[in-house]
Amino acid sequence: MTEVSLSRILAYWADRDPDKPSLTHEGTTLSRAELEARSNRLARAYQGLGVKAGDFVTIALPNGIEFIEAVFATWKLGATPQPVSYRLPDGERSQIVELAEPSLLVGAAPGSHQGTACLGAGYRPDPALSDAPLPEVTAKYWKAMTSGGSTGRPKLIVSKDPAAADPLEEKFGLSPGQIALIPGPLYHNGPFSLSMIALQMGHHLIITSRFDAAETLELIDRHGVQLMYLVPTMMQRMWRLPSAQRDSYDVSSLQVVWHMAAPCPAWLKEVFIEWFGGDVLMELYGGTEAQGFTTISGTEWLSHRGSVGKPQDGFQMKVVDDAGNSLPSGEIGEIFLLPDAGQGATYYYIGAEAKAVDGGWESLGDLGYLDAEGYLYLTDRRSDMILSGGANIYPAEVEAAIDLYPGVRSSAVIGLPDADMGNLIHAIVDAPGQDLDVETLLAHLNQHLVRYKIPRTFEFVSEPLRDDAGKVRRQALREQRL
């Protein structure tokens, strides 16, 4: 089978079985033919607003049918979808719009971004517009995801893969025509990629507005879900349901469950292997940049406890010391990745420069080691990035927002261990001579940060947190509090 343009992939499946369910959200289900027709009409509306091949379309919508339709309408015009959190405050969203220069922003009030066409959430195209297929056109890049940065400034990670796919090719354990459940936020790379791959393969995709442990299990049972995406925080919440409730759901339909985005505690991994099955539970380690990734099944993991798997074909991996020398198996160092096709073959940045060393090797900032069989084990992160509930949070971005508050001299943001979220954000605020009110500070931060980046706890100090060079030792501050 040859690749099909993503502008035609819905039509490919609708032609074969138009009435088969394609997309379900909160009790509403669209057939393959309905999703194809609705996204055609929406594409014509976008076209009328100036969207054309080669453009970016920024999508700031919550999980729902409207989000999926916006993505496919974008592809139908040869443009690239660029998802962002719908909860972003105007200031942060403006930075992303400035980088992406989209021809359309979906999910923002008209006029909210000067010079950019905007459509508010809930937009419905004129029913007089045709819902017939549009001329085939394939976007040069299939997605452009958003990431924070160590500088506190956002960047775009643009995939160099074109917007085309072989609908019958089995990948990541997926087979055509399955039933998939993605309960994660679609503006994150993992849920976005897996849900779109599922639709490209003719799956019946079920999405939720937000994650709920009991609802997730109920949906598996009711629909006979075969494919699912999770992060460890979701797994913990599912396991913490009362056992009588948890065991009342039938999960035997599950064939592939991918978990990723954060380290999984060994005890949690073990109970899910026992619950779902060792050949069902799969783990993936890698970055949005796709310079390389590892995978491991639950069955493999039982023989390599703590590992995140082996590098997959098409990529190279090495572990190096601080001088850049490759380390033998068992020795901890920084992990570097390189596609066989060379550095920059899989992505490019907008708003940042890729940092590569000799020959194009790149690091995701993680420390770890390889065993004698080539299995990778992670031990720590080189950077100060905080992983909380599967989301990456950069301290510099949060600190920049705190430091804008009157009376604050400096701040330091660290992650403190939490059994549910992995880490909770803790802010240490240097405000000498000030009697700061936490509620007022929180109201300030709500204007500058999306909710999951706002610290859960605050600590006020009167001594400087940074040295004369402006450096802050977050790791030392974290160790003191632990």
N, C-alpha and C positions, 0 to 999 in steps of 0.2 A: 504494500500500500504506500502510495506517495503522500506527502504532506498536503494538508488542506489549509487554506487561509483561515485565520480565526474570524474573518469577515463572513465566511461561509460555513463554519463548523456547526452552528446551530441548524442551518438548513440541511446539512448532510444528515443529521440524525432525525430531523423532522420529516424528511423525505422517506425515511425507512419505517418510522412508526410515529405519526403525528400526534396521536392521542396519549402516548406514554408520558407519565409524569416526568417533568424535568427539574422543577424547583419548588420547594415548600418552605414557607416561613409563617409561623404563628397561625397555622390552620388554613392558610391560603396556598393552593397548589396551582402552578401553571404547567400546562402540557408543553411538549416540545414545540408544537406548532404555535402556541400562544406566546411563548418566550421569543421565538423567532420573529413573529409578526410585531409584537410590541417593541422589541429593540430596533426593528426596521423603522417604525414610525418615529421613535425617539431619535434615531440617527438623522433622519431628515430634519427634525427640529434643531438638532445641534448644527447640522449643515447650514441651516438658515441663519444661525448665529455666527457663522464664520469658521467653524471647525473644518479643517482640511487635512489631507495626508501629510504626515511628518510633524503634526502639532502634538503638544501635550494637552491632556484634559485632566485638571485637578478635580478629584472626586472626594468631597468631604461629607459623606453620608453615613448614617448608622447602618448596621447590618440590616438587610431587608431586600425585598425584591427590587426596589428602586436602585439599590447599589449595583446589583448584578446586571440589570438592564443598562445602567449607565456605562459599565465596563464594555459590554458587547456593542452598544451603540458607538462607542469610541473606536473600537476595532473595525467596525463596519465602514468607517470613514478613513481608515488607514492611519489613525492617530494612536497615541500611546496613553493608556490610563495611568494616572499618577495619584494613588490613593493617599489620603491623609486622615488623621483622626477628626471626626466631626466635632469633637469637644475642644479643639484647639482654640485658644483665645485669638482675637484678631491680630495681635502683634506677631505671634509666632506664625500664624497662617500667612501673614503678609510677607514674612521673610521667605517662606517657601514659594509663594507666588512670584516674588522677585527673582528667585533662582530659576524656576521652571518656565516662566513667561508663557503660561498656558493661553490658548485661545478661548478657553471656557473654564469657569470654576463652578462646579455643581455642588450645591449644598450651602451656598452663602446668599444673603439677601442681595437683590439687584442694587448696584451702586455702592456696595460695601468695599470694593477694591477698584479704585479709579483706574480706568484704562483696560480693565478686564471684564468681559461679559460674564455675568453671574446669574445662576438660576437657583432659587431657593429650594429647600427640601420640600417634597410633595408636588413638584412640578408634573403636570400632565400635558403632553403634546396635543396640538390641535387634532381632533379626530378626523378632520378632513384630509390630513396628510396620508399619503399612501403607506400601507404596511407591506408592500411588495418588496422583493429582494432588491438591494442596491447593486451597482456595478462592483465586481470583485476588486479589492485592493488590500494589500498586505502591509501592515505597519512595519517599519524597519526594526523597531524595538517593541517587545511585547508588554513590558511593564517598566515603571520607574518608581521605585519605592523610596520612602523618606526615612532618614535616620538622623538622630541627633549627632553631635560631634564632640570630641574631647575639648574643643574650643568653646562649646556651648552654642555654636551656630549649626543650624540644620544643613544637611546635604542630601542630594538625590543620588540614588544608586540605580543607574539605568542598565538594564539587562541588554546584552548585545544579541540575544536570540531574537529572530524575527517572529512576528505574530502568526505563526503557522505550526501545525502539529499533525502527526499521524494519528488519526482517531482510533486506530486498532492496535497501536503499539502498547504493549504492556510495560509499565515503568513504575517504580516505587511500590511494586506489588499490586498495582491496580490493574484490573481487567475491564474491558469495555462493558457498559451496561449494568454496573453495580449500583448499590444504594449507599450514599455517602452522607455522613453527618459531620459538619464543621461548626463547633460551638464557640470558636474563637473570633476575635475582632478582625474583620476582613481587611482593615488597613495595615495589619501586620503581615510580613512577608510569608510566614508559614501558612496561616489560614487562607490568605489570598491565593498563593500558588497552588495549594492542594485543592481548593474548591474550584479554581478555574481549570486545572488539569482534569478534575472529575467531570465537569461539564463538557470539556473537549472530548472526553471518552464516552459521552452519552449516558452518564450516571444520572440517577435521580438524586439531586443535591438537596439536603435539608440543612437550613441555617437557623440559628437562634439569635434573638436580639442581644442576649448576654448569656453568660454561662450560669447554669443552675444544675447542681449535681443530680437531684432527683429527676428533673425534666430530661436531662441527658439520658439517663437510664430508661426512662419511660419511652423516649423516642426510639432508642435502640430496640426495645421490646416491641413497640407498636409497628414500626416500619421494617423490622428485620434488617437493621443496618449492617452493612458488611465492611465499610471503610470508615475510619474516624481519626480525627486529629485531637491531641491533648497536649497540655503542658503539665509539669509536675504539680503545680498549685491546683489545677483542676482534679488531678488524680487524688490528691490528699483530701479534697472536699468530697469526692465520691466515696472514698474509703471511710470517711468519718460519719457517714450516714448511719443511723441505727442498723445493726446487722440484719434484723428482720425485714426492714424496708429495703435495704440494699440487695438482699438475697431473693426478694420477691420478683425481681425483674429477670427476664430471660435474655442473656447476652450471647447465647450460643451461635447467633448468626454472624458475629464478628469474624472477619477473615484477616484484616490488616488494621492495626491501630498504631499510628505513628505518634511518638512523643518527642519533643525537641524544645529548643529555646532556653532551657535552663538545666542545670545538673539535677538528676533524680536521686534522692536518698536511696541507699541500698535496700532498706527495709521496705520502702514503698515499691521499688522495682520487683522485689520478691513476691509481695502479695498480689501484684497485678499479673505477674507471670502465672501464678497459681490460679488467679481468677479468670483471666482471659485466655491463657495458654501461651507457652513459650514461643511457638511459631507465629502467633498472632501479634504479640507486642514487639514493636520495632522502635529503635531509637536512631535519630539522625543528628550529627554534629556538623555544623558548617555555618557560613555567613551568607548574608543576602548577596554579597559579591560573587559567590559561587566559584571562588578560586580552587575549591576542593571540599570534599566532605567525606565523613565516615558513616557507616551504618552498622548496626548489630541487632540481631534478633534476641529475644529473651532466652532462647535455648542456648545460643552462643554465650550470652552473658553469664549464665550459670557456671560456665567453664572459665570465664574471664571476668570475675566479679569486679565491678567498678569501671570496666572499659566502656568506651563509646564506639568501639568497632575499628574496622580496618579502612584505610583509604580506598575509595572506589576507583574503577578503571577510568583513565583519562586524566588523573591527577597524581601529583607527587607530594610527599610530605617528608619533612625532616625536623629534628629537634636539635637546637643549637645552644651553645653557651653564650655568655655576654660578649665574647670576642668574635662570635659568628662561626665557631668551629662546630661541625656536626658531632653529636654525642652518641655513644654506643647505647644499646638497649638497656633500659633500667635507670638511666641517668636523666634527671629532671632538667629541662631547659625550656626555651621559648619555641613554640610550634610554628613552623612556616609552611606555606602551601604554594604550589605552582601548577597551573594547568599544563598538560602536555603541549597544548597549542601556544603556550607562552603567556607572559604577564599581560594583562589587559584584554585577554581573549574573551572573557565572559561578561565584563561590565566596564562602565566608565562613570566617573563622578561628575556631578555638577555642584560646585560650591566647595570642593575640597580637592586636594592632590593625593593620588595614591602614593604610599610610601613603600618602595620596594628596595631590596638589597640584592647584591651580586646575582645577576642573571634573572631578576624579576621575581624573586621569592617574596611573598607577602605574609604578614602575621595578622591574626585576629586578636592578638594581645593576650593569648592564653599560654599558661605554663603546663607542662606535662611530660610524659615519657612514653616511649614505645617498648613493648616487651619483645622477647626473642621471636615471637610469631608475627610481629607487626601490628599488634593491637595497641590502640592509643588509650592512654589514661590521662585525664585532666587533673591537675592538682591545685591550680589557682589562676587568677587573672593578672596579667602584667599591668593592665590599666586600673584605674579606680572606678570603672563603670560598675554600676549596681544592677544586679538582676533581681527584679521584684515581680512575682507573679507572671514570669515569662517575658516581661518587658525590660528593655535596656534603658537605664536612666543614667545620664551623664551628670555627675556632681556639678561641673562648671556651669551648666545651664540653670540648675536650681539655685546655685549660689549667686549667679548674676541677678536673678529675680529678687532674692532676699536682700542683696546689697543695694537695691534701688530704694528700699524702705528707709524713710527718714530716721536718722540716729544710728543706723547700722554701720559699723566701721568695716567689718569683714565677716565672713561666714565660712563654715566648712560643712559639707554634707557627706555623710557616710551611710553605709548599710549595716544594720544590726540584724543578727540572725532571727528568723521567725519561722516557726514550724509550718505555717500555712503558706506564706508568700515567698519563702526562701530568704528574703531580706525585707526589712522595713526601712524607709528613709528617715534618718535622724539628722536634724539640723542643729549645729552648734553656732550660736549667733553672738558675735562680739559687738556689744552695744554699751560702751562705758557711760555710766551716769544716767542711763535711760531705764525707765520702768515700762518695758514694752508689753502690750496686751496681745496675747496669742490670737484672740479672735479677730482683732483688727489686722494683724499680720497675715492671718489666713485669708481674710477678705482681699488684701492686697495681692497675695499670691494667686488667688483665683482669677485675677485679671491678667496674669502673665503666664500661667502654666496650665497645662492640661491636668486633670484631676489626679491621675496616677503618679504624677511627678511631684505632687505636693507632700512635704514631710509629714509623717504621722506623729512625730514627737519633736519637741524643741528643748533646747538647753541654752540658757543665757549665761555668758561669761563676760569678764571685763578685761581679760588679758588678750594681747594680739594673737591671732591664729596663724598669721603669716610672718615669715622672716623678712629681712630687708630686701631680699630679691623678689618678694611677692609670692614665695613658694609656701604651700601648705602641705604638711605631712599627714595625709588622711589616714594612711595605714597605722601610724603611731597613735593618732587620736582614736581610731577604732579599737586598737588593742587595749588602750587605757580603759575604755568603757566596757570592754568585754571582761 
